[in-house]
Amino acid sequence: MKLVRYGTPGAEKPGLIDNSGRVRDLSGAAADIGGETLRPAGLKALRALDAETLPLVAGTPQQDLRLGPCVGGIGKFICIGLNYADHAEEAGMPIPPEPVIFNKWTSAVVGPNDAIQVPRGSVKTDWEVELGVVIGEPGSYIDEADAMNHVAGFCVVNDVSERSFQLERAGTWDKGKGCDTFGPTGPWLVTRDEVADVDNLEMWLDVDGERMQSGSTATLIYKVPHLVSYCSRFMSLQSGDVISTGTPPGVGMGKSPQRYLHGGEVVTLGIAGLGTQRSEVLAAPET
């Protein structure tokens, strides 16, 4: 299934994408695409529905029908740093001996076509296409062999980052990762059963039509089962938590000369089978 949340910001309704690419309303079957709905029993109940009998939502998704973040009520937005060897190299940092964990604040989460707002004082706003892993079954100290049974599905994430806040402002990476609008998520949550090989998904990102990132989940250092198991050692994972698994090379920080977003650009990105995003970039508000 491809599960979506559609409508105006803050008032999104649950839906699914039917075989013709249209949105069907799930309001009669689920309160939201999040929480209990993402547990195995909740997903099983949705799969039992006949999509053709569900109310058809007017409009074409991502055109005249806005899609919100594909997961509602995200509790934790966990990110993994330096998880592609070639990205670590372009960042001038060693390959980490264990996964690097940081957070995006959930107030950063927006829809896949919502604008990215350059924050006040920013000089190094950057882009990062990433595979998002959505937790279904909660757990702590999850065995790696059982980790995929805790995954509801996958989605596209743009881990927008302000590098000067992240690396030059005397603090943890979180400072440059969680600004408002820095977490475009979606367009849809693709359930795990529909992703044949999560270790072989092509991913890309363009700025104003110029290809910046081109990679594949095949080159992830720490794979999805390991990441789920590893994160669960330090925190309980809850239904609807999102783990963003790292980015391939081609970020603005790694360009020569470095290149950043200042406003007026259009960022487009996608992952094979998981959909695409398109975000206009807004200049920082005046002080």
C-alpha positions in Angstrom: 0.0 0.0 0.0 0.9 3.6 -0.5 -0.5 5.6 2.4 -0.9 9.3 2.4 -2.2 12.3 4.4 -3.9 14.9 2.3 -5.5 18.3 2.8 -4.5 21.6 4.4 -1.6 21.8 6.9 -2.6 20.7 10.3 -5.9 19.2 9.1 -4.7 16.4 6.9 -6.9 13.3 6.5 -5.7 9.7 5.9 -5.8 8.2 2.5 -4.3 5.6 0.2 -3.2 5.7 -3.4 -5.3 3.4 -5.6 -4.2 1.6 -8.8 -4.9 4.6 -10.9 -2.8 6.9 -8.8 -5.8 8.7 -7.2 -6.3 9.3 -3.5 -9.0 7.3 -1.7 -10.2 8.5 1.7 -9.5 6.3 4.7 -11.2 8.5 7.3 -13.8 5.8 7.9 -11.2 3.2 8.6 -8.3 5.0 10.4 -7.9 8.1 12.5 -4.6 9.0 10.9 -1.6 7.4 9.2 0.3 7.1 12.4 0.3 5.4 15.8 -1.8 2.2 16.1 -2.7 2.3 12.4 1.0 1.4 11.6 1.1 -1.6 13.8 0.8 -5.0 12.0 -2.9 -5.4 13.0 -3.7 -1.9 11.8 -2.0 -2.4 8.4 -3.7 -5.8 8.0 -7.1 -4.1 8.5 -6.3 -1.5 5.8 -5.1 -4.2 3.4 -8.4 -6.0 3.8 -10.3 -2.9 2.4 -11.4 -2.8 -1.2 -9.8 0.5 -2.4 -12.3 0.9 -5.2 -15.2 1.1 -2.6 -13.5 4.0 -0.7 -14.5 7.6 -1.3 -12.5 9.1 -4.2 -10.8 12.4 -3.2 -11.0 15.1 -5.8 -7.8 16.3 -7.4 -4.5 14.9 -8.5 -2.0 14.3 -5.6 1.0 16.6 -5.6 -0.7 18.8 -8.3 -4.0 20.3 -7.2 -4.3 18.1 -4.1 -1.8 18.8 -1.4 -0.2 15.9 0.4 1.0 16.4 4.0 3.8 14.5 5.7 3.0 10.8 5.1 3.2 10.0 8.9 1.0 11.9 11.4 2.0 12.6 15.0 5.6 11.6 14.6 7.0 11.0 18.1 10.7 10.8 17.3 12.5 11.8 14.1 15.8 10.0 14.4 18.6 10.6 11.9 21.8 8.8 11.1 24.9 10.7 10.1 27.7 9.8 7.8 26.1 6.5 6.7 27.5 6.5 3.2 31.3 6.1 2.9 31.6 8.5 0.0 29.5 11.2 1.8 31.8 10.8 4.9 34.7 11.4 2.6 33.3 14.5 1.0 32.5 15.8 4.5 36.2 15.2 5.5 35.1 12.9 8.3 36.1 9.3 9.1 33.6 6.4 8.7 32.0 6.1 12.1 32.7 2.9 14.0 29.1 2.9 15.1 26.0 4.7 13.7 26.0 8.4 14.5 22.6 9.4 15.9 21.1 12.9 16.0 17.6 14.3 16.0 15.3 16.5 13.9 12.7 18.2 15.9 9.2 17.2 14.9 8.3 20.8 14.3 10.5 20.6 11.2 8.2 18.1 9.5 6.4 19.4 6.4 4.8 17.9 3.3 6.7 16.7 0.2 5.8 19.8 -1.8 5.7 22.4 1.0 8.3 25.3 0.8 11.6 25.1 2.6 12.2 28.3 4.7 15.8 29.4 5.0 16.1 30.3 8.6 17.1 33.8 9.8 20.9 34.1 10.0 21.5 31.2 7.7 24.5 31.2 5.4 24.8 27.4 4.7 21.4 25.8 4.2 22.0 22.4 2.5 20.1 19.5 1.1 20.2 15.7 1.8 18.0 13.1 0.1 17.5 10.1 2.5 15.5 6.9 2.9 13.1 7.2 5.8 12.2 4.1 7.8 8.8 4.2 9.6 8.4 2.1 12.7 5.3 0.0 13.0 5.6 -2.4 15.9 7.1 -0.8 19.0 10.1 -2.3 20.8 13.3 -2.0 22.8 16.5 -4.0 22.5 15.2 -5.4 19.2 17.2 -8.2 17.7 18.7 -7.4 14.3 17.2 -10.6 12.9 13.7 -9.5 13.9 14.2 -5.8 13.1 12.3 -5.7 9.8 9.2 -7.0 11.6 9.1 -3.7 13.5 9.1 -1.7 10.2 5.8 -0.5 8.8 7.3 1.0 5.6 9.5 3.5 3.9 9.4 7.0 2.6 11.5 9.8 1.1 13.0 12.4 3.5 14.9 15.6 2.7 17.2 16.1 5.7 17.6 19.9 5.1 20.6 21.1 7.2 22.1 24.4 8.1 25.8 23.6 8.2 27.0 26.7 10.1 24.4 26.1 12.8 25.3 22.3 12.7 29.1 22.5 12.8 30.2 26.0 13.8 27.9 27.1 16.6 29.3 25.2 19.6 26.8 22.5 20.0 25.5 19.1 18.7 24.4 18.6 15.1 20.8 19.0 16.2 21.2 22.7 16.2 21.4 22.8 12.4 19.0 20.0 11.7 15.6 20.9 13.2 14.7 24.4 11.9 11.1 24.8 10.8 10.5 23.2 7.4 13.7 21.2 7.5 12.0 17.8 7.3 10.0 17.4 4.1 8.6 13.8 4.4 6.7 11.8 1.8 4.9 11.9 -0.6 3.6 8.5 0.7 4.5 5.8 3.1 5.1 2.6 1.1 4.5 -0.4 3.2 7.3 -2.9 3.7 5.6 -5.7 1.7 5.7 -3.5 -1.4 9.5 -2.8 -1.3 11.2 -5.8 -2.8 14.8 -4.8 -2.0 15.3 -1.9 0.3 19.1 -2.4 -0.1 19.0 -1.5 -3.8 16.9 1.7 -4.2 18.2 4.5 -6.5 18.0 8.0 -5.1 18.6 11.4 -6.5 18.3 15.2 -5.8 18.4 18.2 -8.2 18.6 21.9 -7.5 17.0 24.0 -10.2 17.2 21.0 -12.6 20.9 20.3 -12.0 21.7 16.9 -10.6 23.5 17.2 -7.3 23.0 13.8 -5.7 22.9 10.4 -7.3 23.2 7.3 -5.2 21.7 4.1 -4.0 20.8 2.5 -0.7 23.2 -0.3 -1.8 26.1 1.7 -0.4 24.6 2.3 3.0 27.3 1.5 5.6 24.8 0.4 8.3 21.7 -1.3 6.8 18.1 -0.8 7.9 17.9 -3.9 10.2 21.1 -2.9 12.0 19.9 0.7 12.4 16.5 -0.3 13.9 18.2 -2.7 16.3 20.9 -0.2 17.2 18.6 2.7 17.9 16.4 0.5 20.0 19.3 0.0 22.4 19.2 3.7 23.4 15.5 4.5 23.3 12.2 2.6 22.9 10.9 2.8 19.3 7.3 3.7 19.0 4.7 3.3 16.2 5.2 6.2 13.8 8.7 7.0 14.8 10.9 7.8 11.7 14.5 6.9 11.2 16.2 8.8 8.4 19.1 6.7 7.3 21.7 9.0 5.9 22.6 10.6 2.5 24.8 9.8 -0.4 27.4 12.3 -1.7 26.6 15.5 -3.5 25.5 17.8 -0.7 26.3 21.5 -1.0 28.9 21.4 1.7 30.9 18.9 -0.4 30.9 20.9 -3.6 34.0 22.8 -4.7 33.2 25.6 -4.3 30.5 25.0 -1.7 27.0 25.6 -2.8 24.0 26.4 -0.6 20.4 27.4 -0.7 19.6 31.1 -0.2 16.0 31.4 -1.6 14.4 31.2 -5.0 15.7 27.7 -5.8 13.6 24.6 -6.5 14.7 21.4 -4.9 13.4 18.1 -6.4 14.3 14.7 -5.2 13.2 11.1 -5.1 13.8 7.4 -4.4 12.9 4.6 -6.8 9.4 3.3 -5.9 8.9 5.7 -3.0 7.9 8.9 -4.9 9.3 12.4 -5.4 9.3 15.7 -3.7 9.4 19.3 -5.1 10.1 22.2 -2.7 10.5 25.9 -3.5 13.1 27.6 -1.2 12.1 30.8 0.5 14.7 33.4 1.4 15.4 34.0 5.1 13.1 36.6 6.7 14.6 39.9 7.4 15.7 40.6 10.9 
